[in-house]
Amino acid sequence: MKREGRQDMRKRAILRNLQGEKGSKQDITLSSNQQVHTVVVSLEELYRGCVKLLTVPVQEIDPCSVQLNIINTSKIVHIKIKPGLPEHTVFKFSKEPLEYSTSSEVIVITKDKPHDVFWREGADLHMKKNVSLKEALTGFSFTVTTLDDRILHIPITDLTTCNQSMKVIKSEGMPHVEEPHLRGDLFIHLSIDYPKFLSPDLRKTLSTLLDEDKGKNNTTRQILDSKLKSKAGNLDF
């Protein structure tokens, strides 16, 4: 049995990863003279669209050689990344851009580069925001820098809003690949940092404040009661 070469093993590894990912839409059958490459694309590039250049090794027939010698060289292929292009999109390049290449096809598969702030699901963007207890109780605002370098000012006004664990900003997600003038939404996942310990003095102060607020905002009291009891032990407000 013919031993599998390193290039074949690399192809199979890439395809296994591709087929194991949710959302993969294309089945690829490889032949021995096909090359498989991965191109990594940032969310900023996917937001705006771009052209990625990839250098691929090829074997060419030397057109100046009488004996048609084969030489090892490289070619640059241009990969057009449309705004909102899904991850694991497959590009196929045949002999045409490779001219005298003996390789029949070059396959390029896109892969999203992890982002420090956002992740995407379809055309929607998601991010996490940690919220202190003080911010949750008194309200606060923060800014988000978008993928096209705009600044969004996000207000959070009360505990009830934070307790919903989600703030949705309409049309601030990724472009839809087929209709790039339309955009998904930005989902901000809010995570309130409730204290794990409260001193007796702080318990007394909070209890007094909640008693004063009892007739004004039962929702706030119920939320705080439930969260602080689960985080800080058996607190009796």
Summary of the structure (lengths in Angstrom):
residues: 237
radius of gyration: 27.5
end to end distance: 75.7
largest distance: 96.8
contacts: 608
relative contact order: 0.12
helix: 27%
strand: 35%
